[in-house]
Amino acid sequence: MKNQTGRKIEVLWYDHDEVYKDSFLQFVRTMVLRPTSQMENSIARDVNRALLEKVWYLLSNASLDKSFWAEATEYVSHCCSRFTCTQK
């Protein structure tokens, strides 16, 4: 979530005023916690599958065991977000 300046909000403080609290919670329910569509779910599933395939490929070609799973996932995720290589 970002504020009007475009910077990420790390901590949100409020003075326990119910009007502001209710309006903020309403905003969160409508904008942040909106239900996902079936199409969005299928896209996420495809991206996750592509990432997992790339992680398995990386680990097997480097002859690494599963203990490097987290590092390989982070590396593949970084590469795919940087180079948009989530397509097969």
Backbone bond lengths (Angstrom), bond angles and torsions (degrees), N, CA, C in turn:
res aa  C-N    CA-C-N  psi(-1)  N-CA   C-N-CA  omega(-1)  CA-C   N-CA-C  phi
1 M - - - 1.442 - - 1.518 108.93 -
2 K 1.316 116.69 136.19 1.456 120.73 -179.04 1.522 109.39 -122.56
3 N 1.323 114.81 152.86 1.455 118.89 177.17 1.523 109.75 -91.77
4 Q 1.318 118.39 -169.27 1.459 121.88 -175.13 1.521 112.75 -65.82
5 T 1.306 118.59 -22.85 1.462 120.64 179.48 1.517 112.19 -83.19
6 G 1.327 117.01 -7.82 1.453 120.82 -179.79 1.514 113.76 89.19
7 R 1.314 117.65 0.95 1.453 121.25 179.06 1.524 109.69 -89.79
8 K 1.316 116.27 149.34 1.456 121.67 -178.71 1.525 110.73 -71.19
9 I 1.326 115.89 136.74 1.464 121.70 176.14 1.518 108.13 -83.54
10 E 1.320 116.67 120.32 1.456 120.41 180.00 1.516 111.98 -97.10
11 V 1.345 117.38 -38.86 1.458 122.13 -179.49 1.520 107.55 -135.12
12 L 1.305 116.17 134.97 1.456 121.10 178.40 1.521 108.22 -116.23
13 W 1.324 116.41 116.46 1.457 122.52 178.01 1.515 108.71 -106.73
14 Y 1.308 116.41 141.44 1.454 120.42 173.25 1.516 108.66 -144.04
15 D 1.337 116.19 161.16 1.461 121.07 -172.52 1.525 112.88 -94.42
16 H 1.320 117.17 26.75 1.464 123.69 178.60 1.527 112.66 62.81
17 D 1.318 116.27 26.15 1.458 121.01 174.55 1.527 107.25 -82.40
18 E 1.314 116.86 119.96 1.459 121.51 -173.19 1.529 112.87 -64.14
19 V 1.341 118.07 -29.61 1.462 120.27 -179.55 1.521 110.09 -64.12
20 Y 1.323 117.72 -47.57 1.456 120.92 179.94 1.524 111.10 -68.97
21 K 1.306 115.91 -39.01 1.457 119.66 179.66 1.522 110.73 -62.38
22 D 1.322 117.12 -46.11 1.461 120.69 -179.24 1.521 111.63 -64.53
23 S 1.328 117.32 -41.85 1.467 119.33 -179.56 1.529 110.74 -67.58
24 F 1.328 117.47 -37.10 1.464 119.80 177.74 1.523 110.61 -67.25
25 L 1.326 117.46 -44.16 1.461 120.15 178.93 1.523 111.58 -63.02
26 Q 1.332 116.47 -36.43 1.464 119.93 176.49 1.530 110.13 -64.21
27 F 1.329 116.85 -41.62 1.461 120.79 177.06 1.519 110.75 -60.79
28 V 1.313 117.15 -45.03 1.464 120.87 -179.39 1.516 110.46 -62.13
29 R 1.317 116.95 -42.93 1.475 120.05 -179.38 1.520 111.93 -63.41
30 T 1.322 117.21 -38.70 1.462 119.30 -175.92 1.518 113.11 -83.63
31 M 1.318 118.11 -35.20 1.458 120.43 -173.44 1.521 113.64 -100.52
32 V 1.299 117.51 -42.70 1.455 120.40 -172.60 1.516 111.61 -91.60
33 L 1.303 117.99 -43.75 1.458 121.88 -174.71 1.515 112.72 -98.41
34 R 1.319 116.25 31.20 1.458 118.91 -178.90 1.522 109.84 -69.92
35 P 1.308 117.14 148.22 1.461 118.80 179.53 1.525 110.38 -68.43
36 T 1.312 115.91 147.84 1.453 120.15 179.37 1.515 109.64 -91.93
37 S 1.305 115.11 149.81 1.457 119.63 179.71 1.531 109.63 -83.51
38 Q 1.291 115.63 168.82 1.456 120.42 179.23 1.520 110.36 -65.94
39 M 1.327 116.53 -33.83 1.461 120.35 178.31 1.529 111.06 -66.29
40 E 1.336 117.02 -42.57 1.462 120.42 177.86 1.527 110.74 -62.96
41 N 1.326 116.73 -38.59 1.457 120.38 178.30 1.525 111.23 -64.46
42 S 1.329 116.78 -40.28 1.463 119.17 -179.34 1.528 110.73 -70.26
43 I 1.325 118.23 -34.71 1.464 120.92 176.80 1.525 109.72 -65.26
44 A 1.323 116.44 -45.72 1.462 120.23 179.33 1.522 110.73 -62.55
45 R 1.315 116.99 -40.13 1.459 120.74 179.01 1.533 110.45 -63.66
46 D 1.334 117.42 -41.68 1.458 120.87 179.34 1.526 111.96 -66.30
47 V 1.332 116.58 -40.90 1.468 120.50 178.70 1.525 109.87 -64.89
48 N 1.328 116.81 -44.51 1.465 120.21 178.61 1.521 111.68 -61.65
49 R 1.328 116.54 -41.22 1.464 120.29 178.92 1.518 110.24 -63.90
50 A 1.333 117.66 -43.18 1.462 120.94 179.28 1.527 110.76 -63.34
51 L 1.336 117.09 -41.17 1.462 119.87 177.90 1.522 111.48 -63.25
52 L 1.331 116.93 -44.56 1.458 120.48 -179.84 1.527 112.03 -62.95
53 E 1.334 116.59 -39.32 1.461 119.53 178.02 1.521 110.63 -63.47
54 K 1.322 116.63 -40.64 1.459 120.27 179.06 1.534 111.62 -67.55
55 V 1.324 116.93 -36.33 1.466 120.25 177.70 1.519 110.11 -65.60
56 W 1.339 117.47 -46.57 1.467 120.11 178.41 1.525 110.76 -61.03
57 Y 1.323 117.28 -41.06 1.460 121.51 179.21 1.525 110.36 -62.37
58 L 1.339 116.94 -45.44 1.456 121.57 179.73 1.526 111.37 -61.75
59 L 1.336 116.40 -46.88 1.463 120.04 -178.84 1.532 111.74 -64.97
60 S 1.318 117.17 -41.22 1.470 118.90 -177.54 1.528 111.27 -72.02
61 N 1.318 118.81 -38.68 1.463 120.24 179.90 1.520 112.21 -71.91
62 A 1.313 117.89 -27.59 1.460 121.25 178.04 1.519 111.70 -89.80
63 S 1.313 117.19 0.65 1.478 123.19 -178.31 1.522 111.45 54.97
64 L 1.332 115.23 43.28 1.464 120.85 177.79 1.523 109.63 -103.93
65 D 1.323 116.52 150.76 1.456 119.05 178.14 1.532 110.55 -90.25
66 K 1.312 115.18 -177.21 1.465 121.08 -174.39 1.524 113.72 -67.50
67 S 1.312 117.85 -12.16 1.470 119.27 -179.32 1.527 111.72 -67.53
68 F 1.336 117.35 -16.86 1.462 121.73 177.78 1.526 112.32 -97.06
69 W 1.322 116.63 15.42 1.461 121.70 -176.48 1.533 111.95 -57.74
70 A 1.331 118.00 -46.64 1.460 121.32 -176.87 1.525 111.33 -64.28
71 E 1.325 116.27 -44.36 1.461 120.01 -179.88 1.523 111.25 -65.85
72 A 1.323 116.62 -40.75 1.461 120.33 179.28 1.526 111.13 -66.33
73 T 1.322 116.42 -39.86 1.467 120.05 178.62 1.516 110.77 -65.12
74 E 1.313 117.03 -42.49 1.462 120.06 178.29 1.523 111.00 -63.35
75 Y 1.329 116.88 -42.21 1.458 121.19 -179.45 1.529 111.01 -64.96
76 V 1.322 117.05 -47.32 1.464 121.09 -179.39 1.525 110.61 -64.30
77 S 1.323 116.70 -41.44 1.464 120.39 178.68 1.525 110.89 -62.15
78 H 1.323 116.17 -42.38 1.469 120.30 178.10 1.526 110.70 -62.78
79 C 1.320 116.41 -46.95 1.465 119.63 -179.52 1.524 111.77 -62.60
80 C 1.321 116.39 -42.40 1.461 119.41 -178.42 1.520 112.23 -69.11
81 S 1.322 118.06 -35.93 1.457 118.84 178.60 1.522 110.44 -74.74
82 R 1.316 116.83 -29.92 1.461 119.50 179.79 1.513 111.80 -78.77
83 F 1.313 117.92 -40.63 1.450 122.03 -175.74 1.523 113.15 -108.23
84 T 1.317 117.78 5.94 1.473 123.81 -177.95 1.520 111.90 45.18
85 C 1.319 115.99 57.70 1.458 120.58 -177.21 1.517 111.50 -107.23
86 T 1.312 119.01 32.76 1.461 119.94 -179.58 1.511 112.20 -78.30
87 Q 1.344 117.56 -5.10 1.462 120.06 176.13 1.502 108.51 -81.81
88 K 1.317 115.52 150.87 1.469 120.64 179.58 1.502 110.30 -76.90
